[in-house]
Every structure is written in C-alpha cells, then in structure tokens.
C-alpha cells in the first residue's frame, strides 16, 4: 500500500469518528432538551397541584373553624336550655323535686341512677 492510500484511510477514519461524535453530541442535546421540556411541564403541574392543595386546605380550615363555631353555639344553647330547665323545675308547682325528669334525661345520656356512665 502506498503512503497516500494510508493517509487517505486515516483521514477518512478520523472524519467518520468526528461525524459520529458530532451526531452523538447532537442526539444528547436533543434528549436533554426533551428532558428540560418534560421537567418544565412537571414543574407547572406541581405548581397547579400545589395551588389546588393550598385552596383545599384553606377551605377545610374554614369549614373546621365554622364547625367549631357551630359547636360552641350548640354548647351555649345546651347550657341555656339546662339553665331554663332547672329554673322551670324550681318554679313549677307540680314538680315535687324533679327526680323523674332527671332520671329520664340521665337515661338518655347513658347514665345510671348514681350519675355514673354506663
């Protein structure tokens, strides 16, 4: 083989290697860009889900506060009702000592005669 042919083959081999490396680099850049796009989409989706979760939590917190408020109102009304019931027993001339009413209410609340929970 002549020296010129060897030089041509070496130059061609180097050229093929350079072209292969450039193609690999271009492919990697395309894959990386695809991954960047996918990552941006995931970030956007995470932002949307986070906003939805924050809104749902705020709504749940508001509902819980409303429920606590309603429970407090119910407790106050229960106290007022008990106070009125006691006052009624005190002024009712037909109620000897109120024991029958107390036993019925205790039975409804799950207590025995001595006031202990069943």
DAWOVEN-V931073 format. One record per residue. N is the residue number from 1. RES is the residue in one small letter. SS is DSSP state (H for helix, E for strand, C for the rest). PSI is psi in degrees with one decimal (none if undefined). D_LAST is the distance of its C-alpha to the last C-alpha in Angstrom with 2 decimals. Layout:
BEGIN
n->N res->RES ss->SS psi->PSI d_last->D_LAST
n->N res->RES ss->SS psi->PSI d_last->D_LAST
END
This chain:
BEGIN
n->1 res->x ss->C psi->146.0 d_last->109.56
n->2 res->x ss->C psi->161.3 d_last->110.84
n->3 res->x ss->H psi->-36.1 d_last->109.33
n->4 res->x ss->H psi->-42.7 d_last->108.84
n->5 res->x ss->H psi->-40.7 d_last->106.77
n->6 res->x ss->H psi->-42.5 d_last->104.56
n->7 res->x ss->H psi->-42.6 d_last->104.04
n->8 res->x ss->H psi->-44.5 d_last->103.19
n->9 res->x ss->H psi->-41.4 d_last->100.64
n->10 res->x ss->H psi->-43.8 d_last->99.04
n->11 res->x ss->H psi->-43.1 d_last->98.91
n->12 res->x ss->H psi->-41.8 d_last->97.38
n->13 res->x ss->H psi->-44.3 d_last->94.78
n->14 res->x ss->H psi->-42.0 d_last->93.89
n->15 res->x ss->H psi->-42.7 d_last->93.70
n->16 res->x ss->H psi->-41.4 d_last->91.40
n->17 res->x ss->H psi->-42.6 d_last->89.15
n->18 res->x ss->H psi->-44.8 d_last->89.11
n->19 res->x ss->H psi->-42.3 d_last->88.32
n->20 res->x ss->H psi->-43.0 d_last->85.49
n->21 res->x ss->H psi->-41.0 d_last->84.03
n->22 res->x ss->H psi->-39.9 d_last->84.31
n->23 res->x ss->H psi->-40.3 d_last->82.63
n->24 res->x ss->H psi->-41.7 d_last->79.79
n->25 res->x ss->H psi->-42.8 d_last->79.38
n->26 res->x ss->H psi->-42.6 d_last->79.40
n->27 res->x ss->H psi->-41.8 d_last->76.77
n->28 res->x ss->H psi->-41.0 d_last->74.56
n->29 res->x ss->H psi->-40.0 d_last->74.95
n->30 res->x ss->H psi->-43.7 d_last->73.94
n->31 res->x ss->H psi->-43.6 d_last->70.87
n->32 res->x ss->H psi->-41.5 d_last->69.92
n->33 res->x ss->H psi->-40.1 d_last->70.36
n->34 res->x ss->H psi->-40.7 d_last->68.17
n->35 res->x ss->H psi->-36.1 d_last->65.48
n->36 res->x ss->H psi->-44.4 d_last->65.83
n->37 res->x ss->H psi->-45.5 d_last->65.40
n->38 res->x ss->H psi->-41.8 d_last->62.34
n->39 res->x ss->H psi->-41.2 d_last->60.89
n->40 res->x ss->H psi->-41.3 d_last->61.52
n->41 res->x ss->H psi->-41.6 d_last->59.73
n->42 res->x ss->H psi->-40.1 d_last->56.73
n->43 res->x ss->H psi->-44.2 d_last->56.77
n->44 res->x ss->H psi->-44.4 d_last->56.89
n->45 res->x ss->H psi->-40.0 d_last->54.03
n->46 res->x ss->H psi->-39.5 d_last->51.99
n->47 res->x ss->H psi->-45.4 d_last->52.76
n->48 res->x ss->H psi->-46.8 d_last->51.68
n->49 res->x ss->H psi->-39.4 d_last->48.42
n->50 res->x ss->H psi->-42.4 d_last->47.74
n->51 res->x ss->H psi->-41.8 d_last->48.36
n->52 res->x ss->H psi->-42.8 d_last->46.05
n->53 res->x ss->H psi->-41.3 d_last->43.30
n->54 res->x ss->H psi->-42.5 d_last->43.84
n->55 res->x ss->H psi->-44.0 d_last->43.69
n->56 res->x ss->H psi->-40.3 d_last->40.50
n->57 res->x ss->H psi->-41.4 d_last->38.85
n->58 res->x ss->H psi->-41.7 d_last->40.05
n->59 res->x ss->H psi->-41.3 d_last->38.67
n->60 res->x ss->H psi->-41.2 d_last->35.27
n->61 res->x ss->H psi->-40.9 d_last->35.28
n->62 res->x ss->H psi->-43.1 d_last->36.24
n->63 res->x ss->H psi->-39.9 d_last->33.51
n->64 res->x ss->H psi->-41.2 d_last->30.90
n->65 res->x ss->H psi->-40.9 d_last->32.33
n->66 res->x ss->H psi->-42.1 d_last->32.23
n->67 res->x ss->H psi->-41.6 d_last->28.57
n->68 res->x ss->H psi->-39.9 d_last->27.75
n->69 res->x ss->H psi->-43.9 d_last->29.86
n->70 res->x ss->H psi->-38.8 d_last->28.12
n->71 res->x ss->H psi->-39.6 d_last->24.67
n->72 res->x ss->H psi->-41.9 d_last->26.14
n->73 res->x ss->H psi->-43.5 d_last->27.60
n->74 res->x ss->H psi->-40.7 d_last->24.33
n->75 res->x ss->H psi->-43.3 d_last->22.65
n->76 res->x ss->H psi->-43.5 d_last->25.63
n->77 res->x ss->H psi->-38.4 d_last->25.49
n->78 res->x ss->H psi->-43.9 d_last->21.79
n->79 res->x ss->H psi->-43.4 d_last->22.84
n->80 res->x ss->H psi->-41.2 d_last->25.85
n->81 res->x ss->H psi->-44.4 d_last->23.98
n->82 res->x ss->H psi->-40.7 d_last->21.58
n->83 res->x ss->H psi->-43.8 d_last->24.76
n->84 res->x ss->H psi->-39.1 d_last->26.60
n->85 res->x ss->H psi->-44.0 d_last->23.86
n->86 res->x ss->H psi->-42.1 d_last->23.96
n->87 res->x ss->H psi->-41.6 d_last->27.74
n->88 res->x ss->H psi->-42.0 d_last->27.86
n->89 res->x ss->H psi->-34.4 d_last->25.88
n->90 res->x ss->H psi->-32.1 d_last->28.31
n->91 res->x ss->H psi->-9.9 d_last->31.37
n->92 res->x ss->C psi->117.8 d_last->30.38
n->93 res->x ss->C psi->-18.9 d_last->32.37
n->94 res->x ss->C psi->-12.2 d_last->30.39
n->95 res->x ss->C psi->107.9 d_last->26.98
n->96 res->x ss->C psi->-58.6 d_last->26.95
n->97 res->x ss->C psi->0.7 d_last->24.10
n->98 res->x ss->C psi->6.6 d_last->21.71
n->99 res->x ss->H psi->-40.8 d_last->18.85
n->100 res->x ss->H psi->-43.0 d_last->18.68
n->101 res->x ss->H psi->-41.1 d_last->18.49
n->102 res->x ss->H psi->-43.0 d_last->15.80
n->103 res->x ss->H psi->-42.0 d_last->13.52
n->104 res->x ss->H psi->-43.5 d_last->14.35
n->105 res->x ss->H psi->-39.7 d_last->13.78
n->106 res->x ss->H psi->-40.8 d_last->10.41
n->107 res->x ss->H psi->-40.2 d_last->9.44
n->108 res->x ss->H psi->-34.5 d_last->11.17
n->109 res->x ss->C psi->1.9 d_last->9.41
n->110 res->x ss->C psi->31.7 d_last->5.83
n->111 res->x ss->E psi->153.1 d_last->5.43
n->112 res->x ss->C psi->-172.0 d_last->6.33
n->113 res->x ss->C psi->-31.3 d_last->10.02
n->114 res->x ss->C psi->1.0 d_last->10.36
n->115 res->x ss->C psi->6.1 d_last->9.09
n->116 res->x ss->C psi->146.4 d_last->6.40
n->117 res->x ss->E psi->141.4 d_last->3.80
n->118 res->x ss->C psi->none d_last->0.00
END
